[in-house]
Amino acid sequence: MVEFSNWTVNKRKLKNLSQLKEDIIKNLKDNNLEDEKIVCMLSGGKDSSISLAICKELNLNVSLGVHFVHKWSWDISKKNVEYLKKKYNIPIIYHDITDDLKKRLNGAKGGSVCRICKNIMKDNIVKIAKKNDCKIIMTGDTALEKISGPIMDYLREMYGEVIYSKMELTKVPKKYNTFFLRPLIRCGYEDILKLKDYYGIDITQVNEVGDKIGYWREGCPIQYCDYNTIISNEELLDKLYLYNLKLTEIGRKYGFRCSIKLPSKEIMVVPKKDEYIKMCKEVIDKLEKDVG
């Protein structure tokens, strides 16, 4: 039995994995969705992998997985999805969003990269769900995601209060009028690690720093564009990919996480050690000479 952390018990009224599975099934039955097809958004990271594992353990009708890719996404993430495809016997669509991403990033600030990309993926997953007659979209969102706020607002509108046991299945974002299943939306970071071990999820980490303080969540290298930098061409995005690719190769080799922001060239390492920073600077210096 997987018992959840004090934070999850106290803040999200969720004691353990058994209760979580019961709540998911009840929500599906209450909405007459227990037999409906589910399309899963699979990033190749631990959160969506665990969410898929829970759905498969519950014998839900998981009919399709979708992995969004673009010119600057990690190859490791795609390999992880291939692993999930075999482990859970699920068909996968690899949907390329490069063209749309290029258009919407042109003239945007670096700080908006992830928001823009997420919106593109959500717009597309809704279309894919409808095309494949899937009434439910599964994501790997956890308790630390910003979507938790809108979900709570939705529950207040529906029931007059936040009923935590209904957080996993909601029509949020409301604009899509589609059910989203988020098995981990009440789970804190400690719980995610416990569930990863429980389900034996064996995926490769990129070893980038991630975008959450105190919470390691990987994404893609273009999230490290400096916050107020205006993206005017692909050169910066190409550089973000190349530099972060080389740094994470060193990080995986020596067991630390590392990323670089551009154009500022701010190097980030976890844990923060001078020897790791020195390694990263040597890699960047060599790249600068090779690239010119």
Short mmCIF file of the C-alpha atoms (twelve columns), coordinates in Angstrom:
data_MODEL
# 
_entry.id   MODEL 
# 
loop_
_atom_site.group_PDB 
_atom_site.id 
_atom_site.type_symbol 
_atom_site.label_atom_id 
_atom_site.label_alt_id 
_atom_site.label_comp_id 
_atom_site.label_asym_id 
_atom_site.label_seq_id 
_atom_site.Cartn_x 
_atom_site.Cartn_y 
_atom_site.Cartn_z 
_atom_site.pdbx_PDB_model_num 
ATOM 1   C CA . MET A 1   0.000   0.000  0.000   1 
ATOM 2   C CA . VAL A 2   1.311   3.437  -0.938  1 
ATOM 3   C CA . GLU A 3   0.599   5.926  1.855   1 
ATOM 4   C CA . PHE A 4   0.736   9.548  0.844   1 
ATOM 5   C CA . SER A 5   2.632   12.444 2.434   1 
ATOM 6   C CA . ASN A 6   1.259   14.596 5.243   1 
ATOM 7   C CA . TRP A 7   0.877   17.474 2.777   1 
ATOM 8   C CA . THR A 8   -1.379  15.438 0.495   1 
ATOM 9   C CA . VAL A 9   -3.356  14.024 3.434   1 
ATOM 10  C CA . ASN A 10  -3.906  17.433 5.044   1 
ATOM 11  C CA . LYS A 11  -4.137  19.734 2.018   1 
ATOM 12  C CA . ARG A 12  -5.841  17.468 -0.529  1 
ATOM 13  C CA . LYS A 13  -7.723  15.016 1.734   1 
ATOM 14  C CA . LEU A 14  -6.085  12.021 0.091   1 
ATOM 15  C CA . LYS A 15  -4.626  9.283  2.292   1 
ATOM 16  C CA . ASN A 16  -3.290  6.624  -0.031  1 
ATOM 17  C CA . LEU A 17  -3.288  5.045  -3.472  1 
ATOM 18  C CA . SER A 18  -6.327  2.876  -2.719  1 
ATOM 19  C CA . GLN A 19  -8.425  5.934  -1.930  1 
ATOM 20  C CA . LEU A 20  -7.177  7.651  -5.079  1 
ATOM 21  C CA . LYS A 21  -8.208  4.713  -7.266  1 
ATOM 22  C CA . GLU A 22  -11.619 4.535  -5.585  1 
ATOM 23  C CA . ASP A 23  -12.190 8.250  -6.161  1 
ATOM 24  C CA . ILE A 24  -11.233 7.969  -9.840  1 
ATOM 25  C CA . ILE A 25  -13.621 5.072  -10.453 1 
ATOM 26  C CA . LYS A 26  -16.445 6.815  -8.590  1 
ATOM 27  C CA . ASN A 27  -15.959 10.005 -10.604 1 
ATOM 28  C CA . LEU A 28  -16.080 8.071  -13.854 1 
ATOM 29  C CA . LYS A 29  -19.218 6.199  -12.820 1 
ATOM 30  C CA . ASP A 30  -20.937 9.376  -11.609 1 
ATOM 31  C CA . ASN A 31  -20.422 10.833 -15.090 1 
ATOM 32  C CA . ASN A 32  -21.273 7.604  -16.951 1 
ATOM 33  C CA . LEU A 33  -17.759 7.472  -18.346 1 
ATOM 34  C CA . GLU A 34  -16.340 4.265  -16.859 1 
ATOM 35  C CA . ASP A 35  -16.246 2.487  -20.237 1 
ATOM 36  C CA . GLU A 36  -15.405 5.446  -22.453 1 
ATOM 37  C CA . LYS A 37  -12.155 5.655  -24.420 1 
ATOM 38  C CA . ILE A 38  -9.240  7.638  -22.982 1 
ATOM 39  C CA . VAL A 39  -6.487  9.408  -24.896 1 
ATOM 40  C CA . CYS A 40  -3.325  9.994  -22.845 1 
ATOM 41  C CA . MET A 41  -0.934  12.910 -23.184 1 
ATOM 42  C CA . LEU A 42  2.466   11.308 -22.645 1 
ATOM 43  C CA . SER A 43  5.468   13.580 -22.247 1 
ATOM 44  C CA . GLY A 44  7.858   10.753 -21.463 1 
ATOM 45  C CA . GLY A 45  8.345   12.085 -17.938 1 
ATOM 46  C CA . LYS A 46  7.497   10.432 -14.636 1 
ATOM 47  C CA . ASP A 47  4.166   12.220 -14.040 1 
ATOM 48  C CA . SER A 48  2.358   11.158 -17.206 1 
ATOM 49  C CA . SER A 49  4.000   7.711  -16.987 1 
ATOM 50  C CA . ILE A 50  2.589   7.151  -13.488 1 
ATOM 51  C CA . SER A 51  -0.811  8.456  -14.552 1 
ATOM 52  C CA . LEU A 52  -0.860  5.935  -17.380 1 
ATOM 53  C CA . ALA A 53  0.163   3.159  -14.965 1 
ATOM 54  C CA . ILE A 54  -2.763  4.006  -12.662 1 
ATOM 55  C CA . CYS A 55  -5.228  4.008  -15.561 1 
ATOM 56  C CA . LYS A 56  -3.983  0.644  -16.807 1 
ATOM 57  C CA . GLU A 57  -4.123  -0.853 -13.308 1 
ATOM 58  C CA . LEU A 58  -7.754  0.267  -13.075 1 
ATOM 59  C CA . ASN A 59  -8.448  -1.435 -16.425 1 
ATOM 60  C CA . LEU A 60  -9.724  1.797  -17.902 1 
ATOM 61  C CA . ASN A 61  -10.295 2.011  -21.635 1 
ATOM 62  C CA . VAL A 62  -6.957  3.578  -22.543 1 
ATOM 63  C CA . SER A 63  -7.061  3.506  -26.330 1 
ATOM 64  C CA . LEU A 64  -4.354  5.911  -27.430 1 
ATOM 65  C CA . GLY A 65  -1.272  7.820  -26.305 1 
ATOM 66  C CA . VAL A 66  -0.104  11.092 -27.845 1 
ATOM 67  C CA . HIS A 67  3.440   12.414 -27.589 1 
ATOM 68  C CA . PHE A 68  3.931   15.951 -28.865 1 
ATOM 69  C CA . VAL A 69  7.286   16.647 -30.497 1 
ATOM 70  C CA . HIS A 70  8.947   19.656 -32.068 1 
ATOM 71  C CA . LYS A 71  12.306  20.573 -33.538 1 
ATOM 72  C CA . TRP A 72  13.826  21.277 -30.108 1 
ATOM 73  C CA . SER A 73  12.331  18.474 -28.001 1 
ATOM 74  C CA . TRP A 74  14.469  15.829 -26.314 1 
ATOM 75  C CA . ASP A 75  15.087  12.521 -28.084 1 
ATOM 76  C CA . ILE A 76  15.218  10.887 -24.638 1 
ATOM 77  C CA . SER A 77  11.569  11.787 -24.045 1 
ATOM 78  C CA . LYS A 78  10.530  10.022 -27.250 1 
ATOM 79  C CA . LYS A 79  12.532  6.939  -26.258 1 
ATOM 80  C CA . ASN A 80  10.759  6.931  -22.884 1 
ATOM 81  C CA . VAL A 81  7.401   6.975  -24.658 1 
ATOM 82  C CA . GLU A 82  8.515   4.016  -26.773 1 
ATOM 83  C CA . TYR A 83  9.251   2.209  -23.507 1 
ATOM 84  C CA . LEU A 84  5.738   3.011  -22.225 1 
ATOM 85  C CA . LYS A 85  4.245   1.849  -25.523 1 
ATOM 86  C CA . LYS A 86  5.784   -1.596 -25.039 1 
ATOM 87  C CA . LYS A 87  5.237   -1.801 -21.273 1 
ATOM 88  C CA . TYR A 88  1.535   -0.958 -21.450 1 
ATOM 89  C CA . ASN A 89  0.717   -2.129 -24.976 1 
ATOM 90  C CA . ILE A 90  -0.700  1.208  -26.069 1 
ATOM 91  C CA . PRO A 91  -0.647  2.714  -29.594 1 
ATOM 92  C CA . ILE A 92  1.167   6.048  -29.818 1 
ATOM 93  C CA . ILE A 93  0.760   9.056  -32.098 1 
ATOM 94  C CA . TYR A 94  3.816   11.303 -32.430 1 
ATOM 95  C CA . HIS A 95  2.324   14.681 -33.243 1 
ATOM 96  C CA . ASP A 96  4.710   17.375 -34.520 1 
ATOM 97  C CA . ILE A 97  3.844   20.934 -33.467 1 
ATOM 98  C CA . THR A 98  6.992   22.638 -34.811 1 
ATOM 99  C CA . ASP A 99  5.285   24.857 -37.399 1 
ATOM 100 C CA . ASP A 100 2.637   26.112 -34.999 1 
ATOM 101 C CA . LEU A 101 5.235   26.667 -32.289 1 
ATOM 102 C CA . LYS A 102 7.457   28.698 -34.621 1 
ATOM 103 C CA . LYS A 103 4.579   30.983 -35.561 1 
ATOM 104 C CA . ARG A 104 3.396   31.606 -32.020 1 
ATOM 105 C CA . LEU A 105 6.864   32.062 -30.518 1 
ATOM 106 C CA . ASN A 106 7.868   34.694 -33.068 1 
ATOM 107 C CA . GLY A 107 7.887   37.993 -31.173 1 
ATOM 108 C CA . ALA A 108 7.015   36.338 -27.843 1 
ATOM 109 C CA . LYS A 109 8.958   36.702 -24.600 1 
ATOM 110 C CA . GLY A 110 11.047  33.837 -23.307 1 
ATOM 111 C CA . GLY A 111 8.917   33.652 -20.185 1 
ATOM 112 C CA . SER A 112 5.872   32.674 -22.244 1 
ATOM 113 C CA . VAL A 113 7.423   29.686 -24.042 1 
ATOM 114 C CA . CYS A 114 5.906   26.962 -21.833 1 
ATOM 115 C CA . ARG A 115 2.457   28.573 -21.719 1 
ATOM 116 C CA . ILE A 116 2.348   28.902 -25.508 1 
ATOM 117 C CA . CYS A 117 3.505   25.329 -26.019 1 
ATOM 118 C CA . LYS A 118 0.986   23.928 -23.511 1 
ATOM 119 C CA . ASN A 119 -1.856  25.799 -25.209 1 
ATOM 120 C CA . ILE A 120 -0.846  24.375 -28.584 1 
ATOM 121 C CA . MET A 121 -0.752  20.865 -27.148 1 
ATOM 122 C CA . LYS A 122 -4.151  21.216 -25.463 1 
ATOM 123 C CA . ASP A 123 -5.758  22.588 -28.621 1 
ATOM 124 C CA . ASN A 124 -4.394  19.638 -30.565 1 
ATOM 125 C CA . ILE A 125 -5.176  16.916 -28.014 1 
ATOM 126 C CA . VAL A 126 -8.823  17.992 -27.977 1 
ATOM 127 C CA . LYS A 127 -8.952  17.651 -31.773 1 
ATOM 128 C CA . ILE A 128 -7.241  14.259 -31.622 1 
ATOM 129 C CA . ALA A 129 -9.631  13.082 -28.902 1 
ATOM 130 C CA . LYS A 130 -12.681 14.014 -30.971 1 
ATOM 131 C CA . LYS A 131 -11.239 12.426 -34.122 1 
ATOM 132 C CA . ASN A 132 -10.665 9.151  -32.245 1 
ATOM 133 C CA . ASP A 133 -13.978 9.209  -30.341 1 
ATOM 134 C CA . CYS A 134 -12.235 9.597  -26.969 1 
ATOM 135 C CA . LYS A 135 -14.396 11.386 -24.406 1 
ATOM 136 C CA . ILE A 136 -11.631 11.627 -21.792 1 
ATOM 137 C CA . ILE A 137 -8.167  13.200 -21.987 1 
ATOM 138 C CA . MET A 138 -5.613  12.058 -19.424 1 
ATOM 139 C CA . THR A 139 -2.711  14.264 -18.355 1 
ATOM 140 C CA . GLY A 140 0.091   13.962 -15.802 1 
ATOM 141 C CA . ASP A 141 -0.684  17.223 -13.979 1 
ATOM 142 C CA . THR A 142 0.202   17.117 -10.271 1 
ATOM 143 C CA . ALA A 143 -0.731  19.183 -7.208  1 
ATOM 144 C CA . LEU A 144 1.927   21.804 -7.928  1 
ATOM 145 C CA . GLU A 145 0.556   22.698 -11.352 1 
ATOM 146 C CA . LYS A 146 -1.172  26.049 -11.868 1 
ATOM 147 C CA . ILE A 147 -4.220  24.209 -13.218 1 
ATOM 148 C CA . SER A 148 -5.073  23.260 -9.614  1 
ATOM 149 C CA . GLY A 149 -6.478  26.764 -9.049  1 
ATOM 150 C CA . PRO A 150 -8.935  26.717 -11.978 1 
ATOM 151 C CA . ILE A 151 -9.986  23.178 -10.993 1 
ATOM 152 C CA . MET A 152 -10.844 24.356 -7.477  1 
ATOM 153 C CA . ASP A 153 -12.740 27.339 -8.912  1 
ATOM 154 C CA . TYR A 154 -14.677 24.945 -11.160 1 
ATOM 155 C CA . LEU A 155 -15.625 22.757 -8.184  1 
ATOM 156 C CA . ARG A 156 -16.793 25.788 -6.200  1 
ATOM 157 C CA . GLU A 157 -19.018 26.777 -9.115  1 
ATOM 158 C CA . MET A 158 -20.396 23.250 -9.418  1 
ATOM 159 C CA . TYR A 159 -20.859 22.330 -5.748  1 
ATOM 160 C CA . GLY A 160 -20.460 25.514 -3.733  1 
ATOM 161 C CA . GLU A 161 -17.200 24.233 -2.249  1 
ATOM 162 C CA . VAL A 162 -14.039 22.367 -3.170  1 
ATOM 163 C CA . ILE A 163 -14.843 18.677 -2.995  1 
ATOM 164 C CA . TYR A 164 -11.343 17.266 -3.184  1 
ATOM 165 C CA . SER A 165 -12.467 13.775 -4.145  1 
ATOM 166 C CA . LYS A 166 -13.783 15.209 -7.425  1 
ATOM 167 C CA . MET A 167 -10.563 16.943 -8.493  1 
ATOM 168 C CA . GLU A 168 -9.326  14.115 -10.695 1 
ATOM 169 C CA . LEU A 169 -12.094 14.374 -13.310 1 
ATOM 170 C CA . THR A 170 -13.266 17.833 -14.422 1 
ATOM 171 C CA . LYS A 171 -14.088 19.851 -17.521 1 
ATOM 172 C CA . VAL A 172 -11.126 22.169 -16.978 1 
ATOM 173 C CA . PRO A 173 -10.119 24.168 -18.968 1 
ATOM 174 C CA . LYS A 174 -13.803 24.956 -19.427 1 
ATOM 175 C CA . LYS A 175 -13.392 26.327 -22.957 1 
ATOM 176 C CA . TYR A 176 -12.921 22.817 -24.346 1 
ATOM 177 C CA . ASN A 177 -16.057 21.335 -22.758 1 
ATOM 178 C CA . THR A 178 -14.137 18.053 -22.485 1 
ATOM 179 C CA . PHE A 179 -13.415 15.815 -19.512 1 
ATOM 180 C CA . PHE A 180 -9.800  15.822 -18.347 1 
ATOM 181 C CA . LEU A 181 -8.619  13.007 -16.103 1 
ATOM 182 C CA . ARG A 182 -5.691  13.988 -13.871 1 
ATOM 183 C CA . PRO A 183 -4.831  11.019 -11.619 1 
ATOM 184 C CA . LEU A 184 -2.049  12.923 -9.815  1 
ATOM 185 C CA . ILE A 185 -3.656  16.341 -9.384  1 
ATOM 186 C CA . ARG A 186 -3.824  15.949 -5.583  1 
ATOM 187 C CA . CYS A 187 -0.411  14.321 -5.166  1 
ATOM 188 C CA . GLY A 188 2.637   16.159 -3.833  1 
ATOM 189 C CA . TYR A 189 6.189   15.576 -5.017  1 
ATOM 190 C CA . GLU A 190 7.011   12.980 -2.353  1 
ATOM 191 C CA . ASP A 191 4.013   10.948 -3.468  1 
ATOM 192 C CA . ILE A 192 5.114   11.059 -7.101  1 
ATOM 193 C CA . LEU A 193 8.455   9.503  -6.192  1 
ATOM 194 C CA . LYS A 194 6.744   6.793  -4.131  1 
ATOM 195 C CA . LEU A 195 4.399   5.952  -7.006  1 
ATOM 196 C CA . LYS A 196 7.254   5.889  -9.510  1 
ATOM 197 C CA . ASP A 197 8.944   3.186  -7.433  1 
ATOM 198 C CA . TYR A 198 5.684   1.342  -6.769  1 
ATOM 199 C CA . TYR A 199 4.869   1.016  -10.467 1 
ATOM 200 C CA . GLY A 200 8.462   0.304  -11.477 1 
ATOM 201 C CA . ILE A 201 8.589   3.163  -13.965 1 
ATOM 202 C CA . ASP A 202 12.039  2.861  -15.540 1 
ATOM 203 C CA . ILE A 203 12.510  5.977  -17.627 1 
ATOM 204 C CA . THR A 204 15.669  7.941  -18.397 1 
ATOM 205 C CA . GLN A 205 15.946  11.436 -16.977 1 
ATOM 206 C CA . VAL A 206 17.421  14.142 -19.195 1 
ATOM 207 C CA . ASN A 207 19.094  15.712 -16.142 1 
ATOM 208 C CA . GLU A 208 18.042  19.257 -16.892 1 
ATOM 209 C CA . VAL A 209 17.312  21.537 -13.940 1 
ATOM 210 C CA . GLY A 210 13.576  21.893 -14.580 1 
ATOM 211 C CA . ASP A 211 11.186  24.757 -13.980 1 
ATOM 212 C CA . LYS A 212 9.942   24.266 -10.418 1 
ATOM 213 C CA . ILE A 213 11.586  25.360 -7.165  1 
ATOM 214 C CA . GLY A 214 11.869  22.284 -4.974  1 
ATOM 215 C CA . TYR A 215 10.272  20.119 -7.656  1 
ATOM 216 C CA . TRP A 216 12.139  18.585 -10.547 1 
ATOM 217 C CA . ARG A 217 10.039  18.543 -13.684 1 
ATOM 218 C CA . GLU A 218 11.729  18.242 -17.039 1 
ATOM 219 C CA . GLY A 219 10.398  19.769 -20.232 1 
ATOM 220 C CA . CYS A 220 12.475  20.862 -23.189 1 
ATOM 221 C CA . PRO A 221 15.518  23.123 -23.687 1 
ATOM 222 C CA . ILE A 222 13.725  26.169 -25.062 1 
ATOM 223 C CA . GLN A 223 12.130  26.790 -21.653 1 
ATOM 224 C CA . TYR A 224 15.536  28.204 -20.673 1 
ATOM 225 C CA . CYS A 225 15.188  31.263 -22.868 1 
ATOM 226 C CA . ASP A 226 15.665  34.308 -20.618 1 
ATOM 227 C CA . TYR A 227 12.353  35.589 -19.314 1 
ATOM 228 C CA . ASN A 228 12.254  39.021 -20.990 1 
ATOM 229 C CA . THR A 229 14.105  38.117 -24.173 1 
ATOM 230 C CA . ILE A 230 12.074  38.607 -27.342 1 
ATOM 231 C CA . ILE A 231 12.252  35.578 -29.623 1 
ATOM 232 C CA . SER A 232 12.775  36.924 -33.141 1 
ATOM 233 C CA . ASN A 233 14.310  33.955 -34.951 1 
ATOM 234 C CA . GLU A 234 15.162  30.263 -34.648 1 
ATOM 235 C CA . GLU A 235 18.844  30.842 -34.026 1 
ATOM 236 C CA . LEU A 236 18.337  31.373 -30.299 1 
ATOM 237 C CA . LEU A 237 16.130  28.282 -30.022 1 
ATOM 238 C CA . ASP A 238 18.681  26.182 -31.933 1 
ATOM 239 C CA . LYS A 239 21.394  27.396 -29.590 1 
ATOM 240 C CA . LEU A 240 19.295  26.608 -26.522 1 
ATOM 241 C CA . TYR A 241 18.872  23.070 -27.794 1 
ATOM 242 C CA . LEU A 242 22.551  22.512 -28.655 1 
ATOM 243 C CA . TYR A 243 23.991  24.020 -25.466 1 
ATOM 244 C CA . ASN A 244 21.553  22.270 -23.148 1 
ATOM 245 C CA . LEU A 245 21.996  18.992 -25.022 1 
ATOM 246 C CA . LYS A 246 25.750  19.051 -24.387 1 
ATOM 247 C CA . LEU A 247 25.369  20.102 -20.749 1 
ATOM 248 C CA . THR A 248 22.840  17.396 -19.907 1 
ATOM 249 C CA . GLU A 249 25.132  14.780 -21.461 1 
ATOM 250 C CA . ILE A 250 27.765  15.802 -18.892 1 
ATOM 251 C CA . GLY A 251 25.131  15.872 -16.143 1 
ATOM 252 C CA . ARG A 252 24.007  12.314 -16.853 1 
ATOM 253 C CA . LYS A 253 27.607  11.120 -16.985 1 
ATOM 254 C CA . TYR A 254 28.589  12.584 -13.625 1 
ATOM 255 C CA . GLY A 255 25.244  12.464 -11.812 1 
ATOM 256 C CA . PHE A 256 24.075  16.068 -11.548 1 
ATOM 257 C CA . ARG A 257 21.461  18.255 -13.200 1 
ATOM 258 C CA . CYS A 258 22.398  21.209 -15.337 1 
ATOM 259 C CA . SER A 259 20.943  23.760 -17.740 1 
ATOM 260 C CA . ILE A 260 21.934  27.070 -19.269 1 
ATOM 261 C CA . LYS A 261 19.801  30.136 -19.899 1 
ATOM 262 C CA . LEU A 262 20.331  32.119 -23.064 1 
ATOM 263 C CA . PRO A 263 21.249  34.680 -24.137 1 
ATOM 264 C CA . SER A 264 22.481  35.494 -20.596 1 
ATOM 265 C CA . LYS A 265 24.574  32.267 -20.403 1 
ATOM 266 C CA . GLU A 266 23.511  31.726 -16.798 1 
ATOM 267 C CA . ILE A 267 24.557  28.194 -15.841 1 
ATOM 268 C CA . MET A 268 22.416  26.323 -13.304 1 
ATOM 269 C CA . VAL A 269 23.480  23.114 -11.569 1 
ATOM 270 C CA . VAL A 270 21.830  20.904 -8.935  1 
ATOM 271 C CA . PRO A 271 23.406  20.226 -6.528  1 
ATOM 272 C CA . LYS A 272 25.258  23.516 -6.705  1 
ATOM 273 C CA . LYS A 273 28.939  22.623 -6.644  1 
ATOM 274 C CA . ASP A 274 31.894  24.553 -8.016  1 
ATOM 275 C CA . GLU A 275 33.258  21.460 -9.748  1 
ATOM 276 C CA . TYR A 276 30.009  20.986 -11.658 1 
ATOM 277 C CA . ILE A 277 29.863  24.632 -12.687 1 
ATOM 278 C CA . LYS A 278 33.469  24.376 -13.878 1 
ATOM 279 C CA . MET A 279 32.621  21.305 -16.012 1 
ATOM 280 C CA . CYS A 280 29.702  23.144 -17.569 1 
ATOM 281 C CA . LYS A 281 31.766  26.247 -18.320 1 
ATOM 282 C CA . GLU A 282 34.360  24.115 -20.076 1 
ATOM 283 C CA . VAL A 283 31.646  22.558 -22.238 1 
ATOM 284 C CA . ILE A 284 30.236  25.981 -23.133 1 
ATOM 285 C CA . ASP A 285 33.670  27.432 -23.892 1 
ATOM 286 C CA . LYS A 286 34.360  24.570 -26.289 1 
ATOM 287 C CA . LEU A 287 31.000  25.050 -27.965 1 
ATOM 288 C CA . GLU A 288 31.622  28.760 -28.369 1 
ATOM 289 C CA . LYS A 289 34.901  28.022 -30.143 1 
ATOM 290 C CA . ASP A 290 33.430  25.262 -32.332 1 
ATOM 291 C CA . VAL A 291 30.271  27.170 -33.258 1 
ATOM 292 C CA . GLY A 292 32.052  30.468 -33.588 1 
# 
